[in-house]
Amino acid sequence: MSSGLYVLFGLAIGLLAGGAVVWLWGMRRGVNEDRLRETFKVLSVDALRDAQTEFVRLSKETFAQFQESAKGDLSQRQQAIATLLKPLEEQLNTYQKRLHDTTNSQSAALGEVNKHLQLLAQQSQSLSSETSQLRRVLSSNQARGRWGEETLRRVVEAAGMSAHCDFSEQIQSGDSKPDLIVRLPGERVIVVDAKVPDLDFLSATDIADPLKRAEALTQHADKLRGTIKSLAARDYPREFTNALDYVVLFLPAESLFSAALEGDRELIVWAASKQIILATPASLIAILRSVSVSWQQHAQTENARQIAEAAQELYERICTFSKHFETIAAGLDRANKAYNDAVGSFERMVRPSGERLVKLGANSSAKQLAKVEEIDPNLRLPLN
């Protein structure tokens, strides 16, 4: 409460106290009680009216001050709140912008994913259709054989062994006609035959019943055993005398090999007993790469042999050339000896006669006899 209100209340209390004093004084003087009451009433009403008027004025002033103070405090608080909320507003704006960008990115990404899923579904449907067509095509023995031969050719090309491999259209011995002959160093060969058994087991691999699936895989392994027996009966090593003892049976798909092993785990050992080696594209590439390394080593050995022969031939030629040095040295020695004999004859026989003629005055041209010296008879010979 402001000081004006305190003054107002003090004035009202003072008037009431003064009225009470007047009342007591009048009572002591014997003034009529009704008159005192009227007088006190008038004084009280006047005092209260004046106090009320002053109270209203002071209240208005006080409330105006309170209102101005409240406005100032409210403005400061609003400014302080705005200062506190400004970073939050900026963060919210940034968050909304990022959320908008993220939403757009997710929409674009979902659109791309949807497009790729549709493309994948189309490709899957196309692949399923092509697989069905492939199964129908490979139901023919001729088509399966052609597939095995083409796969075999691609494997040879992938291994980089085309220069050392002869396909069936190039090699034939008697009634036997292997699909591939791999030539080894030393005129040895490896016989490779591509075989594709029936693909009926493929439809059985999707069967949920494990017993039926195992039965289908066993039948596939039995068919492959029959193929191995038929290949072993041809006895390629006997037809090709320089062939290795083992014949490679090429299966153009890893699934054919793995399914056969799942149906018969002893198949590899049993085939080896028949001198047949089972090979898939991966294992045949490894075999051909090993053969390629042997050819490289053979080429290096051949180069070393040719270098040794060339060195031997060069040495023989050098020996022949050194003999010519001996002949030349002998000729030079004879020429040197003849030259020194001529020099000795000149010094003993010719020079004294010439000097005597000079003394007798026969040298009218004033020419002098040349001074001839002997040559060192020791020639430098090549070191042995």
C-alpha positions in Angstrom: 0.0 0.0 0.0 1.3 3.5 -0.9 2.0 6.3 1.5 -1.2 8.2 0.3 -3.4 5.5 1.5 -1.7 5.4 4.8 -2.3 9.1 5.2 -5.9 8.7 4.2 -6.5 6.0 6.7 -4.7 8.0 9.3 -6.9 11.0 8.6 -10.1 9.0 8.9 -8.9 7.5 12.2 -8.0 10.9 13.4 -11.4 12.3 12.6 -13.1 9.4 14.3 -10.8 9.9 17.3 -11.6 13.7 17.3 -15.3 13.0 17.2 -15.0 10.6 20.1 -13.1 13.3 22.1 -15.9 15.8 21.3 -18.5 13.3 22.4 -16.8 12.7 25.7 -16.3 16.5 26.2 -20.0 17.2 25.5 -21.0 14.5 27.9 -19.0 16.0 30.6 -20.4 19.5 29.9 -23.9 18.2 30.0 -24.7 18.8 26.4 -27.7 17.2 25.1 -27.0 13.7 23.9 -29.2 14.1 20.8 -27.4 17.2 19.9 -24.0 15.6 20.4 -25.2 12.7 18.3 -26.2 14.9 15.5 -23.0 16.9 15.8 -21.0 13.7 15.8 -23.0 12.4 12.9 -22.4 15.5 10.9 -18.7 15.5 11.6 -18.5 11.7 10.9 -20.4 12.1 7.6 -18.3 15.0 6.5 -15.1 13.2 7.5 -16.1 10.0 5.8 -17.1 11.9 2.6 -13.9 13.8 2.5 -12.0 10.6 3.3 -13.9 8.7 0.6 -13.2 11.4 -2.0 -9.6 11.5 -1.0 -9.5 7.7 -0.9 -11.0 7.4 -4.4 -8.5 10.0 -5.7 -5.5 8.3 -4.0 -6.8 4.9 -5.2 -6.9 6.1 -8.8 -3.4 7.4 -8.5 -2.2 4.3 -6.8 -3.9 2.0 -9.4 -2.5 4.1 -12.2 1.0 3.7 -10.7 0.3 0.0 -10.3 -0.9 -0.2 -13.9 2.1 1.6 -15.3 4.4 -0.5 -13.2 2.6 -3.6 -14.3 2.9 -2.6 -17.9 6.6 -2.1 -17.5 7.0 -5.4 -15.8 4.8 -7.1 -18.4 6.9 -5.5 -21.2 10.1 -6.6 -19.6 8.8 -10.1 -19.0 7.5 -10.3 -22.5 10.9 -9.3 -23.8 12.6 -11.8 -21.5 10.3 -14.5 -22.6 10.8 -13.5 -26.3 14.6 -13.7 -25.7 14.2 -17.1 -24.2 11.9 -18.4 -26.9 13.9 -17.0 -29.8 16.4 -19.9 -29.9 13.6 -22.3 -29.4 11.8 -20.8 -32.4 14.9 -21.0 -34.5 15.5 -24.6 -33.5 11.8 -25.4 -34.3 12.2 -23.7 -37.7 15.3 -25.7 -38.4 13.7 -28.9 -37.2 10.6 -28.2 -39.4 12.9 -27.5 -42.4 14.9 -30.7 -41.8 11.7 -32.7 -41.3 10.4 -31.3 -44.6 13.6 -32.2 -46.4 13.7 -35.6 -44.8 10.1 -36.2 -45.8 10.9 -35.2 -49.4 14.0 -37.4 -49.4 12.1 -40.4 -47.9 9.4 -39.8 -50.5 11.9 -39.8 -53.3 13.7 -42.8 -51.8 10.5 -44.7 -51.4 9.6 -43.9 -55.0 13.0 -45.3 -56.2 12.6 -48.3 -54.0 9.1 -48.9 -55.4 10.4 -48.5 -58.9 13.2 -51.0 -58.3 10.8 -53.4 -56.6 8.6 -53.2 -59.6 11.6 -53.8 -61.9 12.7 -56.6 -59.7 9.3 -58.2 -59.8 9.3 -57.9 -63.6 12.8 -59.4 -63.8 11.8 -62.2 -61.4 8.8 -63.0 -63.5 10.9 -62.9 -66.6 13.6 -65.1 -64.9 10.9 -67.6 -63.8 9.6 -67.7 -67.4 13.1 -68.1 -68.8 13.8 -70.8 -66.2 10.7 -72.7 -67.2 11.7 -72.4 -70.9 15.2 -73.5 -70.0 13.9 -76.6 -68.2 11.7 -77.4 -71.2 14.6 -76.9 -73.6 17.0 -79.0 -71.4 14.6 -81.8 -71.3 16.1 -82.8 -74.7 19.3 -84.9 -74.6 20.7 -83.0 -77.6 20.0 -79.6 -76.0 21.7 -80.7 -72.7 24.7 -81.9 -74.6 25.0 -78.7 -76.5 24.7 -76.7 -73.2 27.5 -78.8 -71.6 29.8 -78.3 -74.7 29.2 -74.5 -74.7 29.9 -74.3 -71.0 33.0 -76.3 -71.4 34.2 -74.0 -74.2 33.6 -70.9 -72.0 35.5 -72.5 -69.1 38.5 -73.2 -71.4 38.4 -69.6 -72.6 38.2 -68.3 -69.0 41.2 -70.3 -68.0 43.2 -69.0 -71.0 43.9 -72.5 -72.3 42.4 -72.1 -75.8 45.8 -72.5 -77.4 46.4 -75.9 -75.7 42.9 -77.4 -76.0 41.4 -79.3 -78.9 37.6 -79.7 -79.0 35.6 -82.6 -80.4 35.4 -81.2 -83.9 39.3 -81.5 -84.1 40.1 -84.8 -82.4 38.6 -88.3 -83.0 40.1 -91.7 -82.4 38.1 -94.7 -83.6 34.6 -94.7 -82.3 35.5 -92.5 -79.3 34.8 -88.8 -79.6 35.6 -86.9 -76.4 34.4 -83.3 -76.1 37.9 -81.9 -75.2 41.5 -82.9 -75.4 43.9 -80.9 -73.2 47.4 -81.1 -74.3 50.2 -81.3 -71.7 53.9 -80.8 -72.0 55.7 -83.9 -73.1 53.0 -84.8 -75.7 50.6 -86.1 -72.9 46.9 -85.3 -73.0 43.9 -85.1 -70.6 40.6 -86.4 -71.9 37.5 -84.3 -70.9 33.9 -85.3 -71.6 30.9 -83.1 -70.8 27.8 -84.8 -69.5 24.5 -83.4 -68.4 22.2 -85.9 -66.6 18.4 -85.5 -66.6 17.2 -82.4 -64.8 14.0 -84.0 -63.4 15.4 -83.7 -59.8 15.2 -79.9 -60.0 11.5 -79.9 -59.6 11.9 -82.2 -56.6 14.4 -79.9 -54.8 11.5 -77.5 -53.9 9.5 -80.2 -52.2 8.9 -79.6 -48.6 8.7 -83.3 -47.7 12.3 -84.3 -46.8 11.7 -88.0 -47.7 10.6 -87.2 -51.2 13.4 -84.8 -51.7 16.0 -87.3 -50.5 14.5 -89.9 -52.9 14.7 -87.5 -55.8 18.4 -86.6 -55.0 19.2 -90.4 -54.7 17.7 -91.0 -58.1 19.8 -88.1 -59.5 22.9 -89.6 -58.0 22.0 -93.0 -59.5 21.6 -91.5 -63.0 25.0 -89.8 -62.6 26.5 -93.2 -61.6 25.1 -94.6 -64.8 26.8 -91.8 -66.8 30.1 -92.6 -65.0 29.8 -96.3 -65.9 29.1 -95.4 -69.5 32.1 -93.1 -69.7 34.4 -95.6 -68.0 33.3 -98.3 -70.5 34.6 -96.2 -73.4 38.1 -96.6 -72.1 39.6 -93.3 -73.5 43.1 -94.0 -72.1 43.3 -97.1 -74.3 42.2 -95.1 -77.4 44.6 -92.3 -76.7 47.9 -94.0 -75.8 49.5 -90.7 -74.6 46.5 -89.8 -72.4 46.6 -89.8 -68.6 45.0 -92.7 -66.7 42.1 -90.6 -65.5 39.3 -89.1 -67.6 37.6 -85.9 -66.5 33.8 -85.9 -66.4 32.6 -82.3 -66.7 29.3 -81.2 -65.1 28.3 -77.7 -66.4 26.6 -76.6 -63.2 27.7 -76.7 -59.6 24.1 -77.7 -58.5 24.3 -80.9 -60.5 27.5 -81.9 -58.6 26.3 -80.8 -55.1 22.9 -82.5 -55.6 24.5 -85.7 -56.6 26.8 -85.6 -53.6 23.9 -85.0 -51.3 22.2 -88.0 -52.7 25.4 -90.2 -52.7 28.3 -89.1 -50.5 30.5 -91.9 -51.8 30.2 -90.8 -55.4 33.6 -89.1 -55.7 35.5 -92.1 -54.3 33.5 -94.5 -56.4 34.1 -92.5 -59.6 37.8 -92.4 -58.8 37.8 -96.1 -58.6 36.5 -96.1 -62.2 39.3 -93.7 -63.2 36.8 -90.9 -63.6 37.3 -87.4 -62.0 34.2 -85.3 -61.5 34.7 -81.7 -62.3 32.5 -78.6 -62.2 33.3 -75.2 -63.9 35.2 -74.0 -60.8 37.3 -77.1 -60.4 38.0 -77.5 -64.1 39.2 -73.9 -64.3 41.6 -74.8 -61.4 42.8 -77.9 -63.4 43.3 -75.9 -66.5 45.1 -73.2 -64.7 47.5 -75.8 -63.3 48.1 -77.1 -66.8 48.7 -73.5 -67.9 51.4 -73.2 -65.2 53.0 -76.4 -66.4 53.1 -75.0 -69.9 54.7 -71.8 -68.6 57.4 -73.8 -66.8 57.8 -75.9 -70.0 58.2 -72.8 -72.0 60.8 -71.5 -69.6 62.6 -74.9 -69.7 62.5 -74.9 -73.4 63.9 -71.4 -73.5 66.7 -72.4 -71.1 67.5 -75.4 -73.3 67.6 -73.2 -76.4 69.8 -70.7 -74.6 72.2 -73.6 -73.6 72.3 -74.8 -77.2 73.0 -71.3 -78.5 75.7 -70.9 -75.9 77.3 -74.2 -77.0 77.2 -73.2 -80.6 78.7 -69.8 -79.8 81.5 -71.5 -77.9 82.3 -73.8 -80.8 82.4 -70.8 -83.1 84.7 -68.9 -80.8 87.0 -72.0 -80.7 87.1 -72.0 -84.5 87.7 -68.2 -84.6 90.6 -68.6 -82.1 92.3 -71.1 -84.5 92.3 -68.3 -87.1 94.2 -66.2 -84.6 96.9 -68.9 -84.4 97.2 -69.0 -88.3 97.4 -65.2 -88.4 100.0 -65.2 -85.6 102.1 -67.7 -87.5 101.9 -65.7 -90.7 102.8 -62.5 -88.8 105.7 -64.2 -87.2 107.1 -65.3 -90.6 106.5 -61.8 -92.0 108.2 -60.2 -89.0 111.2 -62.6 -89.4 111.5 -61.8 -93.1 111.2 -58.1 -92.4 114.0 -58.3 -89.8 116.1 -60.3 -92.1 115.6 -57.7 -94.8 116.5 -54.9 -92.3 119.7 -56.8 -91.4 120.6 -57.3 -95.0 120.0 -53.6 -95.6 122.2 -52.6 -92.7 125.0 -54.9 -93.6 125.0 -54.8 -97.4 123.1 -51.8 -98.7 123.8 -49.0 -96.3 127.6 -49.2 -96.3 127.6 -49.1 -100.1 125.3 -46.1 -100.1 127.4 -44.2 -97.5 130.6 -44.9 -99.6 128.9 -43.4 -102.6 127.9 -40.3 -100.7 131.5 -39.8 -99.6 132.6 -40.1 -103.2 130.2 -37.3 -104.2 127.7 -39.4 -106.1 124.7 -38.0 -104.1 124.0 -34.9 -106.2 120.3 -34.7 -105.0 121.3 -34.5 -101.3 118.9 -37.3 -100.3 119.6 -39.3 -97.2 119.2 -43.0 -96.8 116.2 -43.9 -94.6 116.9 -45.4 -91.2 115.2 -48.8 -91.0 114.7 -50.5 -87.6 113.9 -54.0 -86.8 110.4 -54.9 -85.4 110.0 -56.6 -82.0 109.6 -60.3 -82.9 107.3 -61.0 -79.8 103.7 -60.9 -80.9 100.8 -60.5 -78.3 98.8 -63.7 -78.5 95.2 -64.2 -77.1 95.0 -65.6 -73.5 94.2 -69.3 -73.3 
